[in-house]
Amino acid sequence: MGKVAFVFPGQGAQEVGMGRDAYEAFATSRRVIDKADELLGFRLSAIMFDGPEDELRLTANTQPALLAVSVALLEALRERGVAGPDFVAGHSLGEYSALVAAGALAFEDAVRLVRRRGELMEEAVPAGRGTMAAVLGAEREALAALCRDVSDSVGLVELANVNCPGQIVVSGTAEGVAEVVKRGGEAGARRVVPLEVSGPFHSSLMRPAADKLAGELAAVRFRDPAVPVVANVHARPETRGDRWPELLAEQVVSPVLWEDSVRHLIAEGVDTFVEIGPGTVLAGLIRKIDRSVRVVSVNGAEAVKSFDIA
């Protein structure tokens, strides 16, 4: 058997009810989610389990909720004796879960950081001024060229998530993104789908959030990870804890190079990816990148109980 990577989802994977079955089934998962409630000073778990959905979708709630569920499932796997991975990675917010999994960041610090990250991202751009869109079928370089042209002529728009072949998310001003929706065919896009998001995430418009988050990150201790963590910003493994405050701040204004990260992991010998957290978003992306690798989603109590990659 080849190497194993644990991967952790980001915003968009959330759904009302997530984590409830693990909370009820495993004492270790319950401790993780209760600790998140205690650190935040309110019952985030009530929003996770019962909604309402619009409360869960608030970025400042979504981010700690996804972290808590991912770490709760991770700890349940560990309690059952599942061996650790050779690499970890996370998509956007999921990078914080990956750092917790690698022992580089304490869960308590991660909860506080992602709550603050969510607040800063919500505050960075006035409502309605920025947005995102999923571009389907476009070639990366052609889309990047279109974004540069639109940025020069209409309004800023940039690549935000390079998810898999044929799926790239763009982010920027409402005017710039609307122009890419209109002109996506010039980059080979079959379809461009506007996204329901609260801001232009992973674009340079998030610089105010990144600068403020940098101050928060500087106050937190990052340890050297027990296994390499592949960073969103450059899609290469990082083994030094002191690199992460800068990388996590830059991640807020940089594209998530997910396709590149997965391809690098495969080149490093990874043939099994274990997605830990709500949903199956990353599993779908990984299969579109390389159908020959094995992908397992651990998104609830039953998946923990039946887990076996031997």
C-alpha positions in Angstrom: 0.0 0.0 0.0 1.1 3.5 -0.8 1.0 6.6 1.4 -2.1 8.0 3.1 -3.2 11.7 3.3 -5.9 13.0 5.6 -7.8 15.9 4.0 -10.2 18.3 5.5 -13.1 20.3 3.9 -13.7 24.0 4.0 -16.7 26.3 3.7 -19.5 25.0 1.6 -19.4 21.5 3.2 -21.6 22.6 6.1 -25.1 21.3 6.6 -27.6 21.5 9.5 -27.3 18.3 11.5 -23.6 17.8 10.9 -21.8 16.2 13.8 -24.8 15.2 15.8 -24.4 11.4 15.2 -20.7 11.5 16.2 -21.6 13.6 19.3 -24.1 11.0 20.4 -22.0 8.0 19.5 -18.5 8.9 20.7 -17.4 10.4 24.0 -14.3 11.8 22.4 -16.3 13.6 19.7 -18.6 15.0 22.4 -15.6 16.4 24.3 -14.4 18.2 21.2 -17.7 19.8 20.4 -18.4 20.7 24.0 -14.9 22.3 24.2 -15.7 24.4 21.1 -19.0 25.6 22.8 -17.1 26.5 26.0 -14.3 28.4 24.1 -16.8 30.4 22.1 -19.1 31.2 25.0 -22.3 30.1 23.3 -23.8 26.8 22.1 -22.5 26.6 18.5 -23.5 22.9 18.7 -27.2 23.9 18.8 -26.8 25.8 15.5 -24.8 22.9 14.0 -27.4 20.3 15.0 -30.7 22.2 14.7 -30.0 25.3 12.6 -31.5 27.6 11.5 -29.5 27.2 8.3 -29.0 31.0 7.8 -27.3 31.1 11.2 -25.0 28.2 10.3 -24.2 29.9 7.0 -22.8 33.0 8.7 -19.1 32.8 8.1 -18.2 33.4 11.7 -20.3 30.4 12.7 -19.6 28.2 9.7 -15.8 28.2 10.2 -15.6 27.0 13.9 -18.5 24.6 13.2 -16.6 22.9 10.4 -13.4 22.8 12.4 -15.2 21.3 15.4 -16.9 18.5 13.3 -13.7 17.6 11.5 -11.7 17.4 14.7 -14.5 15.5 16.4 -14.5 12.8 13.7 -10.7 12.8 13.6 -10.5 12.1 17.4 -13.1 9.4 17.0 -10.9 7.7 14.4 -7.9 8.0 16.7 -9.8 6.5 19.6 -10.5 3.5 17.4 -6.8 3.0 16.8 -6.6 4.3 13.2 -3.0 4.9 12.3 -1.9 8.5 11.5 -1.4 9.7 7.9 1.8 10.4 6.0 0.5 13.9 4.9 -2.4 16.2 5.7 -4.0 19.0 3.8 -7.1 21.1 4.0 -9.2 23.2 1.6 -9.2 26.8 2.7 -10.6 26.8 6.2 -9.8 23.1 6.3 -6.2 24.0 6.6 -6.8 24.8 10.3 -8.2 21.3 10.8 -5.2 19.8 9.0 -2.8 21.8 11.3 -4.6 20.4 14.4 -4.4 16.9 13.0 -0.7 17.3 12.5 -0.1 18.6 16.0 1.0 22.0 14.8 -1.9 24.0 16.2 -3.8 23.4 19.5 -7.5 22.9 19.0 -8.3 25.6 21.5 -6.2 28.1 19.5 -7.7 26.9 16.2 -11.3 27.5 17.4 -10.5 31.1 18.5 -8.6 31.8 15.3 -11.2 30.5 12.9 -14.0 32.4 14.7 -12.0 35.6 14.4 -11.1 34.7 10.8 -14.8 34.4 9.9 -15.6 37.7 11.6 -12.8 39.5 9.8 -13.7 38.0 6.4 -17.4 39.2 6.9 -16.2 42.7 7.8 -13.6 43.2 5.0 -15.9 44.1 2.2 -19.3 45.8 2.5 -22.3 43.5 1.7 -23.0 43.3 -2.0 -19.7 44.8 -3.1 -17.9 41.5 -3.7 -18.9 38.0 -4.7 -17.7 34.7 -6.3 -18.6 32.4 -9.2 -17.8 28.8 -10.2 -16.4 28.6 -13.7 -17.0 25.2 -15.3 -14.9 23.9 -18.2 -12.5 26.7 -18.6 -8.7 26.3 -19.0 -6.8 27.8 -16.1 -4.4 30.1 -18.1 -7.2 31.3 -20.4 -9.4 32.1 -17.4 -6.5 33.9 -15.6 -6.0 36.1 -18.8 -9.7 36.9 -18.9 -9.7 37.9 -15.3 -6.7 40.2 -15.9 -8.6 41.8 -18.8 -11.8 42.3 -16.8 -9.8 43.6 -13.8 -8.3 46.3 -16.1 -11.5 47.3 -17.8 -14.5 46.6 -15.5 -13.6 45.6 -11.9 -11.2 43.4 -10.0 -11.7 39.6 -10.4 -9.2 36.9 -9.6 -8.8 33.1 -9.5 -9.9 32.0 -6.0 -10.1 28.2 -5.9 -8.4 25.9 -8.5 -10.4 22.9 -7.4 -10.0 20.3 -10.2 -9.9 20.1 -14.0 -12.8 22.1 -15.3 -13.8 23.7 -12.0 -12.3 27.0 -10.9 -13.9 29.6 -8.7 -13.3 33.3 -9.3 -13.7 36.1 -6.8 -13.7 39.9 -6.8 -16.0 42.9 -7.2 -19.6 42.3 -8.0 -19.1 44.1 -11.4 -15.9 42.1 -12.2 -17.5 38.7 -11.4 -20.6 39.6 -13.4 -18.4 40.3 -16.4 -16.7 36.9 -16.1 -20.2 35.3 -15.9 -21.0 37.1 -19.2 -17.7 36.4 -21.0 -16.7 33.0 -19.5 -17.0 31.4 -22.9 -14.0 33.3 -24.1 -11.9 31.1 -21.7 -13.6 27.9 -22.8 -16.2 27.8 -20.0 -19.3 25.7 -20.6 -21.1 27.5 -17.7 -20.4 30.1 -15.1 -22.5 29.8 -11.9 -22.7 32.8 -9.5 -22.3 31.6 -5.9 -24.3 32.6 -2.8 -21.5 33.8 -0.6 -21.1 36.7 1.8 -17.9 38.1 0.3 -15.1 37.9 -2.3 -13.0 35.3 -0.4 -9.5 34.4 -1.5 -9.1 37.7 -3.5 -6.9 40.7 -2.8 -10.1 42.5 -1.7 -9.7 40.5 1.5 -6.4 42.2 2.3 -7.8 44.1 5.4 -8.9 40.8 6.8 -5.5 39.2 6.1 -3.6 42.0 7.8 -5.7 41.9 10.9 -5.6 38.1 11.0 -1.8 38.3 10.8 -1.8 40.0 14.2 -3.9 37.3 15.7 -1.8 34.5 14.2 1.4 36.1 15.5 0.2 35.7 19.1 -0.4 31.9 18.7 2.2 29.2 19.1 2.7 26.9 16.1 4.7 23.7 16.6 6.5 21.8 13.9 3.9 19.4 12.5 4.3 15.7 13.1 3.7 15.0 9.4 4.0 17.5 6.4 1.1 19.8 5.8 0.6 20.7 2.1 -0.2 24.5 2.0 -3.0 26.0 -0.1 -0.8 29.0 -1.1 1.9 27.1 -2.9 0.8 23.4 -2.9 4.0 22.1 -1.3 4.6 20.4 2.0 5.6 22.5 5.0 7.4 21.0 8.0 8.2 24.1 10.0 5.6 25.5 12.4 7.0 29.0 12.3 6.0 29.3 8.6 2.3 29.0 9.3 1.4 32.4 10.6 2.5 34.0 7.3 1.0 31.2 5.1 -2.4 31.4 6.9 -2.6 35.2 6.5 -1.6 35.0 2.8 -4.1 32.2 2.2 -7.0 34.7 2.8 -5.9 36.7 -0.2 -4.5 33.9 -2.4 -6.1 31.2 -4.5 -6.5 27.8 -3.0 -4.4 25.6 -5.2 -6.3 22.4 -4.4 -5.7 20.6 -7.7 -2.0 21.3 -7.5 -1.9 20.1 -3.9 -3.6 16.8 -4.7 -1.3 16.2 -7.7 1.8 16.9 -5.5 0.5 14.4 -2.9 0.1 11.8 -5.6 3.6 12.5 -6.9 4.8 12.0 -3.3 3.3 8.5 -3.3 -0.1 9.1 -1.8 -2.7 6.6 -3.2 -5.3 6.8 -0.5 -7.1 10.0 0.6 -9.3 10.1 3.7 -11.7 13.1 3.8 -12.5 13.9 7.4 -15.5 16.2 7.9 -19.0 16.9 6.7 -20.1 16.0 3.1 -18.1 14.5 0.2 -17.0 17.7 -1.6 -13.2 16.9 -1.5 -13.8 13.2 -2.5 -15.6 14.4 -5.6 -12.8 16.9 -6.5 -10.0 14.3 -5.9 -11.7 11.7 -8.1 -11.9 14.3 -10.9 -8.2 15.0 -10.5 -7.1 11.3 -10.6 -9.6 8.4 -10.8 -6.9 5.8 -9.9 -6.5 6.9 -6.3 -8.7 5.6 -3.4 -10.9 8.1 -1.6 -12.7 7.5 1.6 -15.1 10.0 3.2 -15.4 10.0 7.0 -18.4 12.3 7.5 -20.4 10.7 10.3 -20.5 8.0 13.0 -21.3 5.1 10.7 -18.3 6.0 8.5 -16.1 6.1 11.6 -17.3 2.7 12.7 -16.9 1.0 9.3 -13.5 2.7 8.5 -10.9 0.4 7.1 -8.2 1.3 4.6 -6.0 -1.8 5.2 
